[in-house]
């Protein structure tokens, strides 16, 4: 196996328990197994990859969902493996911590960009390259949010490799200087590796906690409440947006000159 395509074609089934041609043209990516199970329940389809690092489900309309795990390294891995499939559009459904008072729990965020604080993306592009979504894909997502008569926020999110930082006052001081809207662990990586691999990509983030204040730090109990209240809606909007893109067949990939 000498090429990236050859490696990805061999490894994608090894990581997901799913053959390359079993995945749809449009993909939802998530960190949560319950999203995959809910997707499978909605479309009465099989969950594949049980016992593998990543799990998938696919409906008959060309839409698939993949639980790739947590963190920027896993985000880079799945976006590299998807070279074997070359999807027409990928939407990340993730959770994030709100860093401003205007970002309340349950709000949705469509990132206009992500700051590359994770380091993983440095292996793909120089630090000066901004981590950006495919904005045409975000257009479809924003329309679906508005159809639900919901508000959403746009702005810059900060992506970090640090999972336990809520105690660190110096780091929180640094985040305040950046004036970022939210913090997560995958968005910048997905955007940069998607750029490198020419995969149209976007992210719809759900604010699950407000970690800048002690009482806002996520707990098992608080996360369970957020999941019960908002997870189904989060998934529903993602499914609707990516399905409409597929039905309309609009090209969302940026051209390279």
N, C-alpha and C positions, 0 to 999 in steps of 0.2 A: 504494500500500500504506500504509494509515493505522493499522492495528492491529498489535499484537504478533503475533497469530495469523497475520495475512496475511503478515507478514515471515518468520516462522518457517516457515510452509508453503512459501514460495518458496525459502528459504535451506537448509532441511534437506537436500533432494536435492543442492543445489549444493556442500555441504560433504561429503556422504557418498556421492554417487553412488547413492543409494537413495531410492525413492519413499516418501512418508510411510506409505501403507497397506501397504508391504512389511515394515515393522517390527512386531514383536509387541507384545502388551499388557504383557509383562514384559521387562525389559532388564538385561543385564550391561554395565557400563561398565569399561573398562580402559585402561591406558597402553601395552599391549604387543601388537604385531602377531602374535606367536606364539600368544597366547591366542585371537585371532580365527581363525587358521589351524587351531589344534587343535580349536576348536569346529566349524569347517566339516568337518574330518576325521571327527569323532565322528558328526555328523549327515548327512554326505554332502551338504552344501549349498554354495552358491556364495559366495565372498568377493567382496563388491561394494565399489566405491569405490577400487580400485587407481588410484593417481595423483591421488586427491583428498586433502584434508587428513585425512579420517577414513575408516576402513574398517568394514564391517559384515558380519555373517552372520546368517541367521535359519533356525530349524528349522521343521518343520511343526506344532509344538505351541504356537506363539505365544510363543516365546522368541527374543530377538535379542541379539547382542553388538556393541558399538561400541568401537573403539579411537579415543579422542578426542584422543590426544596427551598432552603433559606440561604440568603447571602449572595454576595457579588460573584464569588467563584462559581457557584451553581448557575447563576444567571448567565455568566460568560459561557459556561459549558453548554447549556441548552441552545443558546444563540449560535454557537459554533456547530453543534450537531445538526441544527436545522438547515445548514448548507445542503445537506442531502435531500431536503424536501423543497427548498426554495419557496416558502409560503408567500402568498400575495399580500398578507397582512397579519401582524401579530399585535395583540393588545394584552398588556400586563394588568392583572387585577390584583393589587397589593394593598397592604395597610401601611399607614405612616403615622408619625407623631406630629401633631400640630404645634408649630413654634410661635404662632402669633395669636393674639386674642380673637382675631377674626376667624380663626380655624377652630371650629367647635367639633366635638365628637359627633360622628355621623355625617359630617360634610364630605363632599366629594371634591377631589382636586385633579385637574387636568394640567400636568406640569408643562410649562412653556420651555423649560430647560432644567438640567440637573447639574449641580456642582460635583465634580469628580473627586470626592474625598475618600473613596474606597481604595484607590491604588490599583485595582485589578485592570481597569481600563487603560492604565499607562502602558500595558503590554501590547496594546492595539493601536493607539494613536498618541501623538505628542500631547502634553498637558494643555497646550494652547487650543486644541480642538474642542469646541463646545459640545456638550452632550444634549442633542436635540431630538424631539420626536418627529414623526412624519405628520405635519400639521393637517393634511387633508384627512387623515384617519381620525384625528381629534375632532374634526368638524362633524363627522358622523356621530361620534360619542356625545358631543355637546348637544346635538339635536335630540338624542334619545333622553338625555337628562332633562331637558326642557319639556319634552313631551310628558314626563312624569311630574311636571310642575315643581321641580326641585331647583335649588340654587347650587352653584358649584363655584369653586375658586380656581383661578389660574395664577401661576407664578413659578418661581424657582424653588426646587427642592434640593436638599443636601443629602447625598448618598455617602454612607460611611460603612466601614467594616466593623466598627465597634458596636457590639450588641449591648454591653452593660456600661453606660456612660452617664446615666442619670444622676449619679452622685458627684460628678466631676464639675465643680463650679467654674474652673478655668475653661473647660470645653464648652460649657453653656455660655460663658462670656464671649467666646469665639463665635458661636452660632448667632448670638445677638448682633455682632458686628457685621455678619454676612447678610442680615435682613432676609433670610430665607423663610419660605412659607411653611415648610414641613421637612421632616427627616425620615429617610428610609435606608434600606440596605441593598437595593437592586437597580433602581431606575437608571442611574447614570451608566451603569455597566450595560444594561440592556440597550440603551440608546447608542452607545459607542460601538459595541460589538455588532449591533444591527446595521449601523452605518458601514462598518468594515465589510460585512457579509452581504450588503445590499438587500437587506430585509426591511420592508416598511414596518414601522413599529410605533407604538404609543403606550400610554399608561393611564389608567383610571385608578387613583388612589383613594382609599377610604380612611378618614381620620379616626384612629382607634384610641388615641390617648393624647394627653397634653403634658408631655414629660418635663417641661421647663419648670413646673411647680411640683412640690412633693406629693400633693394630693392627686396630681394628674398622672403619676407614673402608673403604667399598665400593671395590673395584677391578673391572676387567673380568673378571679370573679368578674372584674371589669371587662376583660376581653370576652368572656362568655356572654355578657350582656350585649356588647357591641355586635357579636356574631349573631345572636338571636334576633336583634332588631334590624340589622342592616345587611347581613351577608347575602340573603336571597335577592334583595334589591340590587346590590352590587353586581351579582352574577347576571341578573335579568337584563340590566342595562348593557353589560358587555355582550351578551348573546344577541340582543336586539341590534346593537350597532354593527357587529361583525357580520351578522346575517344580512343586514340591509346592504352592506358593501358588496357582499357576494351576489345578492340578487341584482343589484344595479350594474355590477361588473366594472365599476369605475377603477381606473388605474390610479393607485396611490403612491406608487414608487417614484422617488425623485430621479430625474434624468441626470446622467453624468456626461459632461461635455469634455 
